[in-house]
Amino acid sequence: MSEEKDSLLEEEKKDDEYEKICYICHRPESKTGKMIELMNQITVCPDCLQKSFDSMSQMDTGSYQELMELSKKFPNMQMIHLSDIPEEIPKRQRIKKRKEKKEPQKAFDIKSIPAPHKIKAGLDEYVIGQEYAKKVISVGVYNHYKRVATGTMDEIEIEKSNMLMIGPTGCGKTYLVKTLAKLLDVPLAIADATSLTEAGYIGDDIESVVSKLLAAADNDVERAEQGIIFIDEIDKIAKKKNTNQRDVSGEAVQQGMLKLLEGSDVEVPVGANSKNAMVPLETVNTRNILFICGGAFPGLEDIIKERLNKQASIGFRADLRDKYDNDPTILEKVTNEDIRSFGMIPEFIGRLPIIFTMQGLTKEMLVKILKEPKNAILKQYQKLLALDEVQLEFDEDALDVIAERALEKKTGARALRAIIEEIMLDIMYEIPKDDNIGKVTITREYIEHTGGPQITLRGDLVVYG
């Protein structure tokens, strides 16, 4: 009996942590006032119950025709049908009570925020190259969280500095933001701009990016209001050119995101992407949320070249029109005018004051990506073979061949894993067959299919496969 009482007490304590929600309008008790409890743990707010009583008082016989006329007068009215009441309210539709604020406490202490050089040092362990981008994002994040920590300390209010990251595919834009959030231990939401549409159309509403951040913060509104939202593929919401149809996923989305980037109160559903879902809503203020937008912006190089080539003319001092054709740093010359010509509206660009570019990966950078980061691809395979008590090594010439093949694919660092997977397929299949193998060295000849890997048996006997 004592065990049953203890379990009941524990369940009651857990239930006390959650707010009661109206079964009809799905608003929490903190917004509607004290709930009225019905059978089967169903709770109804006073407003909905009063509407139900008012509608019942206007019905005489309850005939079908009268019900239809009444529903026309009150289109938003909902009646409680006892047959539709479930035995228990689904737990996923419950939200936790907000903790009472005894004393105003700051979520961030200035002394606990890592300095920019420490943030960059942490990024260096995982991200190869991109020195300028890492420096910009370290300083920007440091200043942002100093702004969050100080709040309204005095009459000088620090403005928010959202960021726009431009770089070719596979250069590490998303990976950089993921590593940053891991270092700072703040809630991070990664959203894809390709699925965003104007309100009322099929697709995700603009507020869905804030809903993802709230979910990442475990539905803790205060923690979510100090998080980071990374919107990838931001170039996909550029204005459509030469179209007669309504641009529901281009300029309309940019217009809808203006207040979101600047800072406003947004009502977002808890545990769903759409406000139409029958779930409770929470109000989140985006004033202290850092927005980082990233995109490859294909074709932006041509816009920059066209602007730079306008200086070309006939004469001895004229620039050649092919001067910038093979310039690897062409993206670094980007201006706000180039981004506007790409299709981003001026109001949207103005709310992203920090604009920086990331370099395309070179052969040397790809070789370093293979072996130097903490979770490098080669280290992952070395760990896999170490579980079979086999040592794995790669010759420097083999790494050069892998990097050259990755450059040909023009998909950045993503090409490395595809190439390594292809190379290691036969190795991972054959090695477990022989327990005498102690070491495998991948050679250039094996990758080029002119020879086999160098295999060392446990007795230091070298065999070429």
Solvent accessible surface area in square Angstrom, and as a share of the most:
residue,aa,sasa,rsa
1,M,170,0.76
2,S,77,0.50
3,E,142,0.64
4,E,108,0.49
5,K,124,0.52
6,D,77,0.40
7,S,51,0.33
8,L,103,0.51
9,L,97,0.48
10,E,103,0.46
11,E,102,0.46
12,E,103,0.46
13,K,141,0.60
14,K,127,0.54
15,D,72,0.37
16,D,96,0.50
17,E,95,0.43
18,Y,56,0.21
19,E,17,0.08
20,K,79,0.34
21,I,17,0.09
22,C,0,0.00
23,Y,66,0.25
24,I,20,0.10
25,C,46,0.28
26,H,27,0.12
27,R,91,0.33
28,P,3,0.02
29,E,43,0.19
30,S,88,0.57
31,K,101,0.43
32,T,22,0.13
33,G,37,0.36
34,K,163,0.69
35,M,11,0.05
36,I,63,0.32
37,E,110,0.49
38,L,65,0.33
39,M,115,0.51
40,N,70,0.36
41,Q,129,0.57
42,I,0,0.00
43,T,9,0.05
44,V,0,0.00
45,C,0,0.00
46,P,54,0.34
47,D,76,0.39
48,C,12,0.07
49,L,31,0.15
50,Q,101,0.45
51,K,120,0.51
52,S,7,0.04
53,F,111,0.46
54,D,65,0.34
55,S,3,0.02
56,M,101,0.45
57,S,88,0.57
58,Q,101,0.45
59,M,44,0.20
60,D,127,0.66
61,T,114,0.66
62,G,34,0.33
63,S,48,0.31
64,Y,165,0.63
65,Q,127,0.57
66,E,62,0.28
67,L,76,0.38
68,M,86,0.38
69,E,88,0.39
70,L,14,0.07
71,S,50,0.32
72,K,155,0.66
73,K,145,0.61
74,F,86,0.36
75,P,106,0.67
76,N,140,0.72
77,M,41,0.18
78,Q,94,0.42
79,M,62,0.28
80,I,39,0.20
81,H,109,0.49
82,L,125,0.62
83,S,108,0.70
84,D,93,0.48
85,I,16,0.08
86,P,51,0.32
87,E,155,0.69
88,E,102,0.46
89,I,41,0.21
90,P,60,0.38
91,K,135,0.57
92,R,179,0.65
93,Q,36,0.16
94,R,55,0.20
95,I,6,0.03
96,K,114,0.48
97,K,100,0.42
98,R,145,0.53
99,K,186,0.79
100,E,157,0.70
101,K,157,0.67
102,K,191,0.81
103,E,122,0.55
104,P,135,0.85
105,Q,156,0.69
106,K,141,0.60
107,A,73,0.56
108,F,44,0.18
109,D,82,0.43
110,I,74,0.37
111,K,189,0.80
112,S,80,0.51
113,I,17,0.09
114,P,47,0.30
115,A,27,0.21
116,P,34,0.21
117,H,125,0.56
118,K,124,0.53
119,I,4,0.02
120,K,39,0.16
121,A,54,0.42
122,G,12,0.11
123,L,0,0.00
124,D,56,0.29
125,E,80,0.36
126,Y,43,0.16
127,V,9,0.05
128,I,22,0.11
129,G,21,0.20
130,Q,5,0.02
131,E,91,0.41
132,Y,134,0.51
133,A,1,0.01
134,K,2,0.01
135,K,115,0.49
136,V,26,0.15
137,I,0,0.00
138,S,1,0.01
139,V,62,0.36
140,G,3,0.03
141,V,1,0.00
142,Y,44,0.17
143,N,69,0.35
144,H,4,0.02
145,Y,4,0.01
146,K,65,0.27
147,R,18,0.06
148,V,15,0.09
149,A,4,0.03
150,T,28,0.16
151,G,33,0.31
152,T,113,0.65
153,M,117,0.52
154,D,80,0.41
155,E,158,0.71
156,I,127,0.65
157,E,95,0.43
158,I,85,0.43
159,E,138,0.62
160,K,23,0.10
161,S,39,0.25
162,N,4,0.02
163,M,0,0.00
164,L,3,0.02
165,M,0,0.00
166,I,0,0.00
167,G,0,0.00
168,P,44,0.28
169,T,67,0.39
170,G,7,0.07
171,C,6,0.04
172,G,21,0.20
173,K,18,0.08
174,T,32,0.18
175,Y,82,0.31
176,L,0,0.00
177,V,0,0.00
178,K,102,0.43
179,T,4,0.02
180,L,0,0.00
181,A,8,0.06
182,K,143,0.60
183,L,71,0.35
184,L,26,0.13
185,D,110,0.57
186,V,13,0.08
187,P,10,0.06
188,L,36,0.18
189,A,4,0.03
190,I,61,0.31
191,A,4,0.03
192,D,62,0.32
193,A,1,0.01
194,T,75,0.43
195,S,47,0.30
196,L,3,0.01
197,T,17,0.10
198,E,39,0.17
199,A,79,0.61
200,G,82,0.78
201,Y,97,0.37
202,I,173,0.88
203,G,45,0.43
204,D,34,0.18
205,D,35,0.18
206,I,17,0.09
207,E,50,0.22
208,S,4,0.02
209,V,1,0.01
210,V,1,0.00
211,S,8,0.05
212,K,72,0.31
213,L,0,0.00
214,L,2,0.01
215,A,66,0.51
216,A,51,0.40
217,A,2,0.02
218,D,112,0.58
219,N,64,0.33
220,D,67,0.35
221,V,12,0.07
222,E,89,0.40
223,R,99,0.36
224,A,1,0.00
225,E,43,0.19
226,Q,35,0.15
227,G,0,0.00
228,I,0,0.00
229,I,0,0.00
230,F,0,0.00
231,I,0,0.00
232,D,27,0.14
233,E,55,0.25
234,I,0,0.00
235,D,7,0.04
236,K,88,0.37
237,I,1,0.01
238,A,12,0.09
239,K,81,0.34
240,K,99,0.42
241,K,132,0.56
242,N,162,0.83
243,T,63,0.37
244,N,164,0.84
245,Q,152,0.67
246,R,162,0.59
247,D,33,0.17
248,V,35,0.20
249,S,35,0.23
250,G,0,0.00
251,E,61,0.27
252,A,24,0.19
253,V,0,0.00
254,Q,0,0.00
255,Q,82,0.36
256,G,37,0.36
257,M,0,0.00
258,L,22,0.11
259,K,129,0.54
260,L,7,0.03
261,L,0,0.00
262,E,92,0.41
263,G,26,0.25
264,S,31,0.20
265,D,99,0.51
266,V,13,0.07
267,E,80,0.36
268,V,0,0.00
269,P,4,0.02
270,V,6,0.03
271,G,67,0.65
272,A,24,0.19
273,N,79,0.40
274,S,46,0.30
275,K,89,0.38
276,N,136,0.70
277,A,39,0.30
278,M,102,0.45
279,V,14,0.08
280,P,1,0.01
281,L,50,0.25
282,E,20,0.09
283,T,48,0.28
284,V,0,0.00
285,N,51,0.26
286,T,0,0.00
287,R,73,0.27
288,N,33,0.17
289,I,0,0.00
290,L,0,0.00
291,F,0,0.00
292,I,0,0.00
293,C,0,0.00
294,G,0,0.00
295,G,1,0.01
296,A,28,0.22
297,F,0,0.00
298,P,89,0.56
299,G,33,0.32
300,L,0,0.00
301,E,54,0.24
302,D,90,0.46
303,I,35,0.18
304,I,0,0.00
305,K,38,0.16
306,E,116,0.52
307,R,71,0.26
308,L,21,0.10
309,N,20,0.10
310,K,157,0.66
311,Q,127,0.56
312,A,17,0.13
313,S,77,0.50
314,I,184,0.94
315,G,52,0.50
316,F,217,0.90
317,R,237,0.87
318,A,32,0.25
319,D,41,0.21
320,L,130,0.65
321,R,167,0.61
322,D,89,0.46
323,K,112,0.47
324,Y,26,0.10
325,D,75,0.39
326,N,143,0.73
327,D,34,0.18
328,P,123,0.77
329,T,57,0.33
330,I,11,0.06
331,L,18,0.09
332,E,94,0.42
333,K,76,0.32
334,V,25,0.14
335,T,57,0.33
336,N,89,0.46
337,E,86,0.39
338,D,2,0.01
339,I,0,0.00
340,R,108,0.39
341,S,44,0.28
342,F,32,0.13
343,G,3,0.03
344,M,3,0.01
345,I,6,0.03
346,P,82,0.51
347,E,80,0.36
348,F,2,0.01
349,I,10,0.05
350,G,58,0.56
351,R,63,0.23
352,L,1,0.01
353,P,80,0.50
354,I,44,0.22
355,I,46,0.23
356,F,4,0.02
357,T,14,0.08
358,M,4,0.02
359,Q,86,0.38
360,G,36,0.35
361,L,23,0.11
362,T,66,0.38
363,K,62,0.26
364,E,115,0.52
365,M,25,0.11
366,L,2,0.01
367,V,17,0.10
368,K,92,0.39
369,I,30,0.15
370,L,0,0.00
371,K,71,0.30
372,E,89,0.40
373,P,9,0.06
374,K,120,0.51
375,N,71,0.36
376,A,4,0.03
377,I,19,0.10
378,L,8,0.04
379,K,82,0.35
380,Q,68,0.30
381,Y,14,0.05
382,Q,66,0.30
383,K,142,0.60
384,L,87,0.43
385,L,1,0.00
386,A,58,0.45
387,L,137,0.68
388,D,66,0.34
389,E,126,0.57
390,V,6,0.03
391,Q,98,0.43
392,L,4,0.02
393,E,64,0.29
394,F,26,0.11
395,D,54,0.28
396,E,103,0.46
397,D,77,0.40
398,A,0,0.00
399,L,4,0.02
400,D,42,0.22
401,V,8,0.05
402,I,0,0.00
403,A,0,0.00
404,E,64,0.29
405,R,73,0.27
406,A,1,0.01
407,L,73,0.37
408,E,135,0.60
409,K,108,0.46
410,K,168,0.71
411,T,57,0.33
412,G,16,0.16
413,A,31,0.24
414,R,155,0.57
415,A,3,0.02
416,L,0,0.00
417,R,97,0.35
418,A,57,0.45
419,I,5,0.03
420,I,0,0.00
421,E,83,0.37
422,E,121,0.54
423,I,14,0.07
424,M,2,0.01
425,L,122,0.61
426,D,88,0.46
427,I,9,0.05
428,M,58,0.26
429,Y,145,0.55
430,E,84,0.38
431,I,6,0.03
432,P,77,0.48
433,K,136,0.58
434,D,58,0.30
435,D,118,0.61
436,N,93,0.48
437,I,13,0.07
438,G,18,0.17
439,K,57,0.24
440,V,0,0.00
441,T,11,0.06
442,I,0,0.00
443,T,12,0.07
444,R,83,0.30
445,E,89,0.40
446,Y,37,0.14
447,I,3,0.01
448,E,71,0.32
449,H,154,0.69
450,T,103,0.60
451,G,38,0.36
452,G,16,0.15
453,P,11,0.07
454,Q,48,0.21
455,I,32,0.16
456,T,22,0.13
457,L,44,0.22
458,R,122,0.44
459,G,68,0.66
460,D,122,0.63
461,L,109,0.54
462,V,70,0.40
463,V,62,0.36
464,Y,152,0.58
465,G,62,0.60
